[in-house]
């Protein structure tokens, strides 16, 4: 089940990682901003100390603190809002007073000023704006969001193109599958016609011809309903299984033995009969093909807790373990003839339309394969 949704899991995990990076970046930028505020407050205290009347004090530490500000743009104004000094602004543009007052307006919007008492107990204001590093850091989450949106768009396009490619592959092969499906009863009909020419036992042959004609009608009906939502109804699976198995038994090699095992007298399941029969036919036909005209096929029907379980065990050539999942992929086939649609369609019918499971229970090369179908009761 996890492998089935691995693409979605990867997307969710990727979004989670990017979200975590966004949050950490936001949290870091807040701490960085707080740190810059602390630096400016320390700087303000250093200016306060310079405003002291005691000229004998050692101001070397304060001077170092003031000189240490190399990256935070700042402007100092008096009580009348006239610019007294500035630091870390464009050395050429500061000659333009309009530039300085424009920067002052930006600083007033960005941060609360720090008040200092500097010389003659006059109040001065230190205005500052975020350093270039902090500004870039604050834009980083936006860049990540844009990357996330781009990433989402790419994933959407990839998934959409994959889905379209898979659908195109499926529909391209559907016409070939139609011919393949119709081929079985047509070959059988041709055989019956030849027998009628050679034998007078027409009454025995006519019922078999009727079965093949009915099968052609069923196949045509199946393909006419592709794309529509199938209607389900409570049906007994037992006679459907017996009827399907009997049809293929009468049209297969006499060197293949067929067995149907069950201890149930009735198994009622909510299914679409035509689609469900299609699944059974695909399993039986694959088993017959795998045995190449000689072997044994055993179908078993049973209940397990709240689900119906059907197993199809053959003595064919088997399936390699690394192909257990691949055989359900549209277009994948191990046969010299075939389009690789039977099992992919069966998987879609069982899992998408009947909320069940179909999988290779076990297989061994040159020993045989067991498929299992589970559908909720």
N, C-alpha and C positions, 0 to 999 in steps of 0.2 A: 504493500500500500504506500509506503514511504517513497519507493522508487517511482511509483505512478505520479506522484506530485512533487518530484524532486525539483522541477523547474520553478514551481511556485515557492517551494521552501527556500531555494537559492535567492529568489527575488525578495522574499520577506526578510531573510537574513541580511541581504545587501542594504535594504531600506533601514533595517535596524542599526547596522553599522554606521551608515551615513547620518542617521538621526542622532546616534551617540556622539559622533564627531561634531555635529552641529551644536549639541548641548554643551559638550566640553569646551568648544571654541567660545560659545557665548559666555559660559561661566568664567573661562580664562580671561576674556576681554573685560568682564566686569571687575575681576580681581586686579587686572592690569590698570584699569581706570582708577580704582581705589588707591592703588600704589602710587600712581602719578599724583593723585590728590594729596597723599601723604607727603610726597616729595615737595610739592608746592607749599604745604603748610610749614614744613621744616625750613624751606627757603624764606618764607614770610617771617618766621621767628629769627632767622639770621639777620634779616633787614631790621627787625625790631631791636636786636642787640646793637646794630650799627648806630641806631638812633639814641643810644645811651649817652648820658652826660659824662660818664666816667671815661676820660680819654686815656687813662693808664691801663685799661683792660687789654688783654690779648685777643685780638679779633681774627687771628690766623685761621681758626676753625670755621668761623662764619664766612670768611672770604673764600675758603675752599668749597663750602657748601654752595655759595652763590655761583662760583665759577664752574661747579660740577654740572650745572644745568646746560647741557649742550643740545638737547633734543625737544624740549617742551617750549613752544612759542609762547611768549608772555608780553604783556604791556602793563606798565604801572601808571596810574592816573592819580591826580589829586582830588580833593573834595569837589572841585568844579568840573571834574571829568576831563581835564586837560591832560594830554599825554606827557608824562615826565620822562619815561624811558621805555625801551623795548629790547627784547632778546630773541634770538633764533628765528627771526623773520628774514625775508628776502633782502639781502644786503643792498641790492640796487633799488628795489621798489620802495624801501623805507624812506627814500628821499621825497617820495610823493605822500603828502599828508592825507590825501583821500584814501590811499592804500592802507595807511595805518588805521584810519577810522573805520574803514570797511572791515579790517581784521578785528578791531575792537568790538564791532557789532556781532561778528561771528563768535567771539569769545564770550560775550555776554549771554548769548543763546546757549552755548555749550556747557558752561560751568558757572557755578556760583563764585563770585569774587571773594578773595581773602583780604580782610582789612588789617592794615599794619599801622603802627604809630612810628613815624620816622622823622626825627628832628623837629624840635619846637612843638611836640605833642600834636602834630598835625596828622590827620588820618589820610592814609593813602590806600588805594585799592590795587590788588594784583589780579589782573584778568589773564586767563590762559585758555588755550585750546588743546585738544588732544594731540599728542605727538604723531608724526607721520606713521610710525610703527603701529600705534594703537588704531589709527584711522584705517590702515590697511587690514589690520586684524578684524576690525568691525565689518569690513566689506567681505571678509573671507567666508562667513556663513552664507551671504547672498550668493557668492560664487559657488559654494557647495550646493545650494538649492538649485541653481541653474544647472550644475552638473547632474544633480539628482533628476531634474526634469528631463534633461537630455538623455540620461541613462534610462529613464522610464520610457521615453519615446522610442529609443532604440530597441528596448526589450519588447515593447508593444509591437513594433514593426517586425521584429524577428519572429515573435510568436504568431503574428498574423500571417506572415509569409509562409511560416512552417505549416500553419493550419491550412492555408490556401493550397500549398503544394501537396499536402497530404490528401485534401479533398479532391484536388485535380487528379492525383494518382488513383484515388479510390474510384472516382467517376469514370476516368479513362479505362480502368480495368473492369468497370461494371458491365460494359457492353460485351467484353470478352468473357466475363463470368456468365453472362446470360447465355451466350452460345455454348459455353461449357455445361451449364445446367441443363439446357435443352438437349444437348447431345446425348445424354444417357437414355432418356425415354425414346428419342428418335432412333437411336441404334437398336434399342429393344424392339420398337415397332417394325423396323426393317427386318429384324430377325423373325418376328412372328409372321410377317407377310411371306417370308421365304418358306417358313414351315407350312403355312396354309397352301402353298403351291405344291409342296411335296407330300403333305399328309391330309387326310380327310377328317382329322379330329378337330374340326372347327369349333364345336361347342366348348372344348377345353381351352382353346386359344383366345376366343373372344373376350372372356373375363380379364385375361392378362392384358389384352390390348386396351380394354376399358381403363385399367389401372394406369397404363402409360399415358393415355389421353387425359385422364384426370390429373396426372402429375404435370403434364404440359400446361394445363389450365391453372394449376396451383402456382407453377413457376411464373407464368404470365401475370397472375394476380399479385404475387410477391413484388415483382419489379414495378408494377403499376403503383404500389403503395410506398415506394421509397421516397423519403422526404416528408412523409406525413407522420403524425403521432399515432403509434399503434394502439388499438383498443384491446384491452385485456379482459378476461373473464375467468371465473373459477372453473377449471377443467380437471378431469382425472387423467394424470400423465400415463398411467399404466397402458391403456389401449393405444395411445399415441405411439409409445415406444414399441409395442408389439407390432403394430401396423407398419411402422417405418423399417424395423428390422426385417420383417417378412418380405417387404418389397425388395430390399437389396439382396436378401438371401436367394430369392428366386432368379436373380439376374447376375449372380457372382459365380466364380469358379466352384466346382463341386469339391475341390481340395481345400476349401475354407470352411471350417466348422463355426456355426453361430450358436451362441448360448445366451439366454436371458435369465437372470437370477433376481428374485425378489421374494420377500416374505410378507409383502404388503398386499392387501386385497384392493386397496384404493388409496391414491395419493392425490388430493385436491390441491392445486396450485393456481394462483392468479396469473395467467399467462396469455400471450397472443399465440394461438395455435400454429399459424403459418410460420411465424418467425421462430418459434420454439422448435418446430419440426425441421426448419432449415438448419438450426444448430446441430440437431441429432444427425441429419443427413451428412453434414460436413465432417462430423466426428467419425461416422461409419465409413464414409468414402475415403477419408484419409487413412483409416486403419486398413481398409481393403487394398489401397494403393501401396501402403507400406509393406504389406505381406507378399506382394507380387504374385498373387494367384495361389498361394499355399500358406496355411497357418490356422490360427484360431482367434476368434473375436468373442469376448465375453462382456455383456452389458449388465450392470448391476444397478438396481434401484432400491433406495432405502431412505428412512427418516433418521435424522440426527438432530436431537433437541428441537429447534424451531426452524429447521431447514430441510429441504429435499436434496438428496445427494445422488447423482448419477455418475458412475464410473464406466469408462470404455477402455478395456484392456486388450491389446493385440500382441501378436508374436512377430511383429515386423522388424524392420531394420533398426529401429530405435532413433533417438534424438540425442545429440551431444548436449551436455549440461549447459554449455555457454549459449545454446540456442533456445533454451526454455522460454525466454521472454521474447526473443527476436521473431519466433514463428507467428506471433500475434501482430506483427508489424505489417501494414499494407505493403504489398509488393515483395515480401520476403517469402521464398519458397525453396525447398530442397529437391523438388521434383524437376525432371527434365521438361515436363509439360505442366503448365499451370501458371496462374497469375498471382498467387500469393494473397488471395482475397478471402478465401473461405474462413480461415481461423480469425482474421481481423474482423470480419463481419460478425462471426459468432461471438467474439469478445464484446463487440458493441451491443449486440442483441441482448446478451446475458447481463452485462454490467450496467449499460446505460438505460435499457428498457425494462429490465426485470430486477434490478438492484441486487444481482447475484455475483458469482465469481466463476471463472473458467480458467484452468491452469493445468500444467503438466505435473501430475502428482509424482510420477517416477518414470524413468526411462533408462534403458541400458542398450548400448550399441549391439546389434545382432541378437538381441534377446526380446525386446518389445517395449511398448510405451503404454502408460496409463494416463488418460485424461480424466479430470474430474470437473463436474458442473455442480454448483451449489445455488439454489434459489430459495429465498425465504418462503415459508409456508404461510 
